[in-house]
Amino acid sequence: MYDAIVVGAGVIGSWTALHLAKKGRKVLLLEQYERSHTRGSSHGQSRIIRKLYVDQHHAQLMDEAYQLWNELQTSSGIDFFKINGHIAVCKKSVGKIKKLVGSCEKYGIEHKALDGSHVNAEFPGLKFNDDFEAVYEQTGGVLNADKCLQAIQEELIKFGGELHENEKVLNIEPINASRVNVQTSTAEYDSASVILCCGSWTNKLLKPLDLQLPLKACKVQVTYWKEKVPNIYSKFPSLIYYKVDAVSMYGLPCEAYPGYFKFCFHYHFVIDPDDEEDLEKHPSREEAKMRMEEITEVVKNHLPYLVPEPKVMEPCMLTTTPDTDYILDRHPRHKNIIIGAGMSGHGFKTAPIVGKILSEFADDVTPSYAVHYYVIDRFHT
Ligand SMILES: Cc1cc2nc3c(=O)[nH]c(=O)nc-3n(C[C@H](O)[C@H](O)[C@H](O)COP(=O)(O)OP(=O)(O)OC[C@H]3O[C@@H](n4cnc5c(N)ncnc54)[C@H](O)[C@@H]3O)c2cc1C
């Protein structure tokens, strides 16, 4: 009998299990594939971390998220966190940067507002005219995702948590308010609570529990561009280029491919996470082609020291909700079945806090942060 079983050893499940293990709970983390698999959302070498958010409920998570990532880096001895700064750029006419600067002032985030031409002077490697404006956040940085997962999971084991890889959860059977039965590909367990952190697979496990969430499992193309001048982008800040308020392209230096800059369109295909779909044959491929042409134009015009042709392309999964906000809630009828899903394109940096909130649900204590933003009810399912 476990206090908690966490399903899914991505960044959310791993942090949730770690919080529980640190509180002395008997916790089991189950992962259907190998720990280092690349079929979910949490693998790879780089994720942006920044405090710069317009929404207060995201911004308020970031101070403690930074603290917990820093503590983990120290305690694990694994070097996964670099502060390189973060820069957001957009056309003045959109008004996005004004909102971000307002948010920096409101939440005391160290920043510098810049006109397009000042951006070029401060960051050779970027090219914008004064139709554009930008905000630079000193505290922005990059997390090495693979090393983060390694650190979280090693700490979990150090604190007495169990992690079983290659063990797929096949069925979850609620017994009563303090007991859930979990059947896997190799065993069967009882637990006081179960926390589903299954990313794109969440609805598959929820189906027999009569719940389907408005989640979309999506595949994204991560694109890497070769530098024309060596090392010009290797110590660069992470970058978000907002085409309009809610449509963006993002870039960051990458250790995975020295001499390349990761710069991607935040665009995705809806797929079944278990289908090995060939994106070249996907119904949205024409749209994807247009997006690729668009990002290539942006590289040509604004990142002049990159060869304007993607040299490496890698697929990755995303799980989105209609409002791109997370779902952190309990199953409406089975309160000891807890769900952490729909982390969309920005769930990595906040994972220490999301994991903390989910662990508080499991412990049945009041969450440390306001959670009404993340409830299932907002979608009227
Ligand atoms: C290309 C890309 C770039 C991104 N950039 C950023 C960024 O810069 N900054 C940022 O903050 N965020 C970013 N994100 C988002 C962030 O990476 C995700 O929000 C986060 O990784 C989601 O983690 P997760 O644990 O919810 O999902 P996952 O990592 O997918 O983990 C779910 C796990 O559950 C397992 N599982 C599912 N079903 C079962 C089952 N039945 N039994 C056992 N195991 C099961 C899966 O195998 C998987 O390992 C990015 C995402 C992508 C794809």
The ligand as an SDF file (V2000), in Angstrom:
LIG
                    3D

 53 58  0  0  0  0  0  0  0  0999 V2000
    9.6640   21.5510  -28.2130 C   0  0  0  0  0  0  0  0  0  0  0  0
    9.2160   21.9990  -26.8620 C   0  0  0  0  0  0  0  0  0  0  0  0
    9.7680   23.1330  -26.3010 C   0  0  0  0  0  0  0  0  0  0  0  0
    9.3550   23.5500  -25.0420 C   0  0  0  0  0  0  0  0  0  0  0  0
    9.9200   24.6540  -24.5030 N   0  0  0  0  0  0  0  0  0  0  0  0
    9.6240   25.0100  -23.2470 C   0  0  0  0  0  0  0  0  0  0  0  0
   10.3110   26.0730  -22.6410 C   0  0  0  0  0  0  0  0  0  0  0  0
   11.1730   26.6850  -23.2670 O   0  0  0  0  0  0  0  0  0  0  0  0
   10.0060   26.3770  -21.3500 N   0  0  0  0  0  0  0  0  0  0  0  0
    9.0500   25.7050  -20.6590 C   0  0  0  0  0  0  0  0  0  0  0  0
    8.8000   26.0410  -19.4870 O   0  0  0  0  0  0  0  0  0  0  0  0
    8.3690   24.6720  -21.2160 N   0  0  0  0  0  0  0  0  0  0  0  0
    8.6290   24.3160  -22.4890 C   0  0  0  0  0  0  0  0  0  0  0  0
    7.9870   23.2700  -23.0710 N   0  0  0  0  0  0  0  0  0  0  0  0
    6.8940   22.6010  -22.3580 C   0  0  0  0  0  0  0  0  0  0  0  0
    7.3750   21.5570  -21.3680 C   0  0  0  0  0  0  0  0  0  0  0  0
    8.4820   20.8540  -21.8780 O   0  0  0  0  0  0  0  0  0  0  0  0
    6.1870   20.6370  -21.0830 C   0  0  0  0  0  0  0  0  0  0  0  0
    5.1060   21.4270  -20.6290 O   0  0  0  0  0  0  0  0  0  0  0  0
    6.5280   19.5980  -20.0160 C   0  0  0  0  0  0  0  0  0  0  0  0
    7.6890   18.8800  -20.3690 O   0  0  0  0  0  0  0  0  0  0  0  0
    5.3530   18.6480  -19.8210 C   0  0  0  0  0  0  0  0  0  0  0  0
    5.7680   17.6030  -18.9610 O   0  0  0  0  0  0  0  0  0  0  0  0
    4.7840   16.4150  -18.5250 P   0  0  0  0  0  0  0  0  0  0  0  0
    5.4780   15.7190  -17.4180 O   0  0  0  0  0  0  0  0  0  0  0  0
    3.4150   16.9640  -18.3130 O   0  0  0  0  0  0  0  0  0  0  0  0
    4.6480   15.4970  -19.8250 O   0  0  0  0  0  0  0  0  0  0  0  0
    5.6460   14.3690  -20.4060 P   0  0  0  0  0  0  0  0  0  0  0  0
    7.0440   14.8260  -20.3440 O   0  0  0  0  0  0  0  0  0  0  0  0
    5.1130   13.9660  -21.7370 O   0  0  0  0  0  0  0  0  0  0  0  0
    5.5070   13.1840  -19.3710 O   0  0  0  0  0  0  0  0  0  0  0  0
    4.3900   12.3180  -19.3480 C   0  0  0  0  0  0  0  0  0  0  0  0
    4.9410   10.9340  -19.0830 C   0  0  0  0  0  0  0  0  0  0  0  0
    3.8760   10.0510  -18.7710 O   0  0  0  0  0  0  0  0  0  0  0  0
    4.2240    8.7840  -19.2670 C   0  0  0  0  0  0  0  0  0  0  0  0
    2.9880    7.9930  -19.3600 N   0  0  0  0  0  0  0  0  0  0  0  0
    1.8850    8.2880  -20.0640 C   0  0  0  0  0  0  0  0  0  0  0  0
    0.9550    7.3220  -19.9080 N   0  0  0  0  0  0  0  0  0  0  0  0
    1.4760    6.4060  -19.0690 C   0  0  0  0  0  0  0  0  0  0  0  0
    0.9990    5.1780  -18.5230 C   0  0  0  0  0  0  0  0  0  0  0  0
   -0.2070    4.6860  -18.8520 N   0  0  0  0  0  0  0  0  0  0  0  0
    1.7940    4.4960  -17.6770 N   0  0  0  0  0  0  0  0  0  0  0  0
    3.0410    4.9720  -17.3150 C   0  0  0  0  0  0  0  0  0  0  0  0
    3.5400    6.1170  -17.8500 N   0  0  0  0  0  0  0  0  0  0  0  0
    2.7740    6.8420  -18.6860 C   0  0  0  0  0  0  0  0  0  0  0  0
    4.8230    9.1260  -20.6320 C   0  0  0  0  0  0  0  0  0  0  0  0
    5.5640    8.0810  -21.1990 O   0  0  0  0  0  0  0  0  0  0  0  0
    5.6500   10.3500  -20.2860 C   0  0  0  0  0  0  0  0  0  0  0  0
    6.9650    9.9930  -19.9540 O   0  0  0  0  0  0  0  0  0  0  0  0
    8.3570   22.8260  -24.3390 C   0  0  0  0  0  0  0  0  0  0  0  0
    7.8090   21.6700  -24.9140 C   0  0  0  0  0  0  0  0  0  0  0  0
    8.2360   21.2510  -26.1550 C   0  0  0  0  0  0  0  0  0  0  0  0
    7.6410   20.0220  -26.7420 C   0  0  0  0  0  0  0  0  0  0  0  0
  1  2  1  0
  2  3  1  0
  2 52  2  0
  3  4  2  0
  4  5  1  0
  4 50  1  0
  5  6  2  0
  6  7  1  0
  6 13  1  0
  7  8  2  0
  7  9  1  0
  9 10  1  0
 10 11  2  0
 10 12  1  0
 12 13  2  0
 13 14  1  0
 14 15  1  0
 14 50  1  0
 15 16  1  0
 16 17  1  0
 16 18  1  0
 18 19  1  0
 18 20  1  0
 20 21  1  0
 20 22  1  0
 22 23  1  0
 23 24  1  0
 24 25  2  0
 24 26  1  0
 24 27  1  0
 27 28  1  0
 28 29  2  0
 28 30  1  0
 28 31  1  0
 31 32  1  0
 32 33  1  0
 33 34  1  0
 33 48  1  0
 34 35  1  0
 35 36  1  0
 35 46  1  0
 36 37  1  0
 36 45  1  0
 37 38  2  0
 38 39  1  0
 39 40  1  0
 39 45  2  0
 40 41  1  0
 40 42  2  0
 42 43  1  0
 43 44  2  0
 44 45  1  0
 46 47  1  0
 46 48  1  0
 48 49  1  0
 50 51  2  0
 51 52  1  0
 52 53  1  0
M  END
$$$$
